[in-house]
Amino acid sequence: KFMEVFFYNQSACLNSAHHSCSCSMQSAAVLYFGCGRLAARFTYERIKPFGVYVGRCLPIDEAFHRSEALSDLAQISVASSELFVKFDKHVEKVSREARSLFGSAANRPEHLQTVLSELNMIGSEVDHAAKTLQEKIASVSDKCQSNGAIVQEALFRFPWYSRRYLFMLTTAWNERLSAAGQALAAMRKL
């Protein structure tokens, strides 16, 4: 609070109980702040910039942005491949757990079959999303070789769109896998 009042409150005055001083706290005083065995001294000095010039349009280095976008695409490709493999392994693990419950007399096979069909749908969605994303990354990378403005804009936006796409898919898959896991946990208790 001290820092906030000292640096941002321009109308604060130093008032003494014995004097009616109305000096500005920022420009007419040196303030000390202590805490335990530490002390800090604060002085305020107004900065007067000579001037700032902002052009109407800043130059863009297309080669730099193109190489950064291609680098992002390569990283997204590797990371998404690893992510899809992890989802596949997790779906397989949960499917094995569901199949192991088929021998139990307390569990109904149709309930287990429902859980297994949901897991199969998640697995096929993971495979489809992996294929689709890799195709789109390859397509955008190939189109990058041409120099059209529309292609450049698409290239610059694609990393953001692909991250958003991955986030939305993985969020939905996590919710569905969580529901399947909860159903299996409840069936194990029977």
C-alpha positions, 0 to 999 in steps of 0.5 A: 500500500505504501508503494501504491500511495507513494508512486501513484497518488499525486495529490497526497500531502505530508501533514505534520501535527504541529505544522500545517505543511502541505508539501507534496509527498512525491516531490518534496520529501524523502521517505523511509520504509522499515520492516524488521531489520531492513530499511528502504529509502524512496525518492521520487523524480519525475521523468520528462520524455523528449518525445515518442514517435509511432509510425502508422505502420510498423514493418513486418519481417515476413521471413522471421514470422514464417520461420517462427510459425513453421517452428511452432507447427513442428513443435505442435506436430511432435507434442500432439503426436505424443499426446495422442499416443498417451490418450491411446494408451490410457484408453487401452488401459481403461478398456482392459480394466472394463474387460476384466470385470466381465467375469464378475456375477454382480456386473451386467454385461450390457453396462460393461458393453456400454462403457466399452463402446464409449471407450472405443468411440473415444479411441476412434476419435483420438485416431481421427483427430491425430490423422486430421491434425497431421494432414492439416499441418502438412498442408499448411507447411506445403502451402507456406512455400508459396508467397500469397498474403492469404497463405501467410495469414493462414500460416500465422493463425494456424498454430493458435487454431491448432492449440485451441483445437487440441485443448477443446478435444482433450478437454472433452476426452478427459471428461468422457474418460473420467465418466467411464472411470467413475462407472468402472469404479462403481462397478468394481464396488458391486 
